[in-house]
Amino acid sequence: METILQALLLGIVEGLTEFLPVSSTGHLILLGDLLGFQGPPGKTFEIVIQLGAILAVCVVYWRRLTGAAIGMFTNDRDMFFVRNILIGFLPAMVVGVLAYKHIRALLDSPIVVAVALVVGGVLILVLERLNKNPRFHAVEDFSVPLSLKIGVFQCIAMIPGVSRSGATIMGALLVGVDRKAAAEFSFFLAIPTMLGATVYSVYKNWADLSFDNAGLIAIGFVAAFAAAILVVRTAIALIVRHGFTPFAWYRIVFGGGMLVLLLSR
């Protein structure tokens, strides 16, 4: 029962944090370390609950995604939308393949995660103050170089605790994108990025993957999906109204508290 509750909690945390600039991977590493969670071997649990979060974005934005997929051959704005997502994905794909071993070496360090949370929070506070006159207000309006720049920023999130959505959103703000478009681009960019990372992780760890305790995995998947649905449906309105400052302070407080706790062991 304790393990089931831990799986439920971690699934909820994955769904709540995946699309916010607070680092889902960082939360899973820190909470998993604190709880002593022993999931199925081969990172199966982590891989599957990420798929639950991906599915949530696809469900919430299914009309826009299917419309763009169908219309990209006949409508310029649909074509620009799909092009920009794919261009933004390219840097993470290349860097992920080339630096995979080094990234995995960092993933198991709670100290790295806690420090990255605090530093990322401070940077968000700084960039929020700089984003006064945004020039781009829709994903379809991005140029190829702009999409590529944001994709490069996303690569910083390969350091655990940085946050994929955080790096993407802050990079977008830095190059003149408004809050709403930055958050939406982060949501859409998550689909190919997370799917690609999942497929590559499965390929590299195929021999170690196991679907023992399928019920435990299913609990985490459903919890991540349900929590991510809630976040994706409400996050844009919250971000437009309050900006990213609340997330920055959360990162600083949570990361700082975890750092003190880890160093005092």
Protein Blocks (a to p, Z undefined) as FASTA:
>chain_A
ZZmmmmmmmmmmmmmmmmpcebjmlmmmmmmmmnopacdehhlmmmmmmmmmmmmmmmmm
mmmmmmmmmmmmmpmklmmmmmmmmmmmmmmmmmmmmmmmmmmmmmmmmklmmmmmmmmm
mmmmmmmmmmmbccbfbfklpcfklmmmmmmmmmmmmpghkbpmlmmmmmmmmnopafkl
mmmmmmmmmmmmmmmmmmmmmmmmmmmgccehklmmmmmmmmmmmmmmmmmmmmmmmmmm
nommlmmmmmmmmmmmmmmmmmmZZ
